Amino acid sequence: MNTKYKDFFENIDRSLNHNQLSHAYLLEIIDQDDQLDIALEMAKKILTFNRDDKAEIINQIDHNICEDLKIIKTDGQFIKKEQIIEIQNQFSTKSLTNNKRVYIIENATKLNKSSANTLLKFLEEPNDDIVAILLTQNKYSIIPTILSRCMCITIKSKDNTTSDVEDAIKFINLIEKYKIKSLPYIEREFSDTLEEKEKLSELLQKCMLVYSDLIYLNFNLENYLYTDNKQLKDVNIDNDYLINASRIKVISKCIEYLNYNINYKVLVDKLISMMFGDERYV
């Protein structure tokens, strides 16, 4: 078991033992590198429950040859309708082993309108032996109709303690204060960060954590994931949860752009423009 997420996996064990497994899960996991590992470990628990051939099934999953597990990744920029239909067709007949089957959708924010509608129909008529696991860094970027049909779980690592997010708070305060005109201030205060991909990526990840906890604050929840009350009080903004959610979506998109050959100052300019509706990027 991945001990970093011990509480989550213990909850899955309890659901299995009490026959209370949901037909669809939306897992909100900020640490993107852990997302697929968590989903695969969850799938192993589901597919091996009350089975005598656990070792064989786990070996099949590890080698990506398990017929009862399918993983959907983006095909280009989006997850396409045809990918959802393919899963539906593959799972349209009863399992040969008469046991559960699982499909995992990585980066569920990449569902376009067509694929999301196709998935929605799949979720509206759940099959008892099929479990969906959708992965995201930001559940508020998932369309509400899909969100409402999933058990939504925000997963926090036991290794997470209050994060060192002072630099992210400073970055956020500058952007939120100066908005579309904030780039010169960012360049002055974060000149070193804008020179290195790793530093910029880390900063943007921290900004996502802060905005995530601001959403908790929007709903008067005190179980913040990565910050504490004092840190959040240092954020000089008054966004509602829709704005904070949109901020996370924009930042997540810009983190993806780091994988391409792009000037980091240009990337931050794009981030600012996307946040505040510059017509160049809307």
Sequence and secondary structure as in RCSB ss.txt:
>XXXX:A:sequence
MNTKYKDFFENIDRSLNHNQLSHAYLLEIIDQDDQLDIALEMAKKILTFNRDDKAEIINQIDHNICEDLKIIKTD
GQFIKKEQIIEIQNQFSTKSLTNNKRVYIIENATKLNKSSANTLLKFLEEPNDDIVAILLTQNKYSIIPTILSRC
MCITIKSKDNTTSDVEDAIKFINLIEKYKIKSLPYIEREFSDTLEEKEKLSELLQKCMLVYSDLIYLNFNLENYL
YTDNKQLKDVNIDNDYLINASRIKVISKCIEYLNYNINYKVLVDKLISMMFGDERYV
>XXXX:A:secstr
  GGGHHHHHHHHHHHHTT   SEEEEE S HHHHHHHHHHHHHHHHHTT S HHHHHHHHHTT  TTEEEE  B
TTBB HHHHHHHHHHTSS  TTSS EEEEESSGGGB HHHHHHHHHHHHS  TTEEEEEEES GGGS HHHHTTS
EEEE   TT  S   HHHHHHHHHHHHHGGG HHHHHHHSTTGGG HHHHHHHHHHHHHHHHHHHHHHTT    S
S  HHHHHT      HHHHHHHHHHHHHHHHHTTSS  HHHHHHHHHHHHTT TTT 
